[in-house]
Amino acid sequence: MSWRMSGLKSWLLQRVSAVYLAGFLVYFLFAMMVSPPSSYADWHGWMSSSAMSLATALFFVALLGHAWVGIRDVLLDYIKPFPLRLALLVLVAVGLVVMALWAIRIL
């Protein structure tokens, strides 16, 4: 069985991204419960640290990859007419690229 043709990459991306998303959210919520920032300056300082910036950037990469695989698989499974499927896939891809550009802008 070929690695490229098996769907294993999509499955692995979905699982790895889900684990990272869950871990990041648990850490983030725990950090907010233990020591919530008391001002915008505290929040900005925490979010601007290099470790948190990298973790947040990875969060958005994982989120967009996870969304692409999930939506793509649903569209491929349930939308049979090829032109409609292609149009929806392009629409989803454009939407995810727009979201990625927004995420880059705020980071």
C-alpha positions in Angstrom: 0.0 0.0 0.0 1.4 3.4 -1.0 1.8 6.1 1.7 0.6 8.7 -0.8 -2.5 6.8 -1.9 -3.6 5.4 1.5 -5.1 8.4 3.2 -2.6 7.8 6.0 -1.2 11.3 5.8 -4.6 12.8 6.2 -5.5 10.6 9.1 -2.2 11.3 10.8 -2.5 15.1 10.2 -6.0 15.0 11.7 -4.9 13.0 14.8 -1.7 15.0 15.5 -3.4 18.3 15.0 -6.2 17.3 17.3 -3.8 16.3 20.0 -1.9 19.6 19.7 -5.1 21.6 19.7 -6.3 19.9 22.8 -3.0 20.3 24.6 -2.7 24.0 23.7 -6.3 24.6 24.9 -5.7 22.8 28.2 -2.5 24.7 28.8 -4.1 28.0 27.9 -7.1 27.5 30.1 -4.9 26.3 33.0 -2.7 29.3 32.7 -5.8 31.6 32.7 -7.2 29.9 35.8 -3.9 29.9 37.7 -2.7 33.4 37.0 -5.0 35.5 34.8 -3.5 38.7 33.4 -4.6 41.7 35.4 -4.2 44.2 32.6 -3.8 44.5 28.9 0.0 45.0 29.3 0.3 41.7 31.2 -1.7 39.9 28.5 0.3 41.5 25.7 3.6 40.7 27.4 2.6 37.0 27.9 1.3 36.6 24.4 4.3 38.4 22.9 6.8 36.1 24.5 8.6 34.0 21.9 7.4 30.7 23.3 3.8 31.8 23.4 4.0 33.3 19.9 5.4 30.1 18.5 2.8 28.0 20.3 0.0 30.3 19.1 1.3 30.2 15.5 1.4 26.4 15.7 -2.1 26.4 17.1 -3.4 28.2 14.0 -1.4 26.0 11.6 -2.9 22.9 13.4 -6.4 24.4 13.4 -6.3 25.2 9.7 -4.9 21.8 8.7 -7.4 20.0 10.9 -10.3 22.0 9.4 -9.1 21.4 5.8 -8.8 17.6 6.3 -12.1 17.4 8.0 -14.1 19.5 5.6 -12.4 18.1 2.6 -13.2 14.5 3.6 -16.9 15.4 4.3 -17.2 17.1 0.9 -15.4 14.2 -0.9 -17.7 11.7 0.8 -21.1 13.4 0.4 -21.0 15.7 -2.6 -21.1 13.6 -5.7 -21.4 16.0 -8.6 -17.8 16.9 -9.5 -18.4 20.6 -10.5 -20.2 21.3 -7.2 -17.6 19.4 -5.2 -14.7 21.3 -6.9 -16.5 24.7 -6.3 -17.0 23.9 -2.6 -13.4 22.7 -2.1 -12.1 25.9 -3.8 -14.5 28.0 -1.6 -13.3 26.2 1.6 -9.6 26.6 0.5 -10.0 30.3 -0.1 -11.8 30.7 3.2 -9.0 28.9 5.1 -6.3 31.0 3.3 -8.1 34.2 4.3 -8.2 32.9 7.9 -4.5 32.1 7.7 -3.7 35.6 6.5 -5.8 37.0 9.3 -3.9 34.8 11.8 -0.6 35.9 10.5 -1.6 39.6 10.7 -2.6 39.3 14.4 0.6 37.4 15.3 
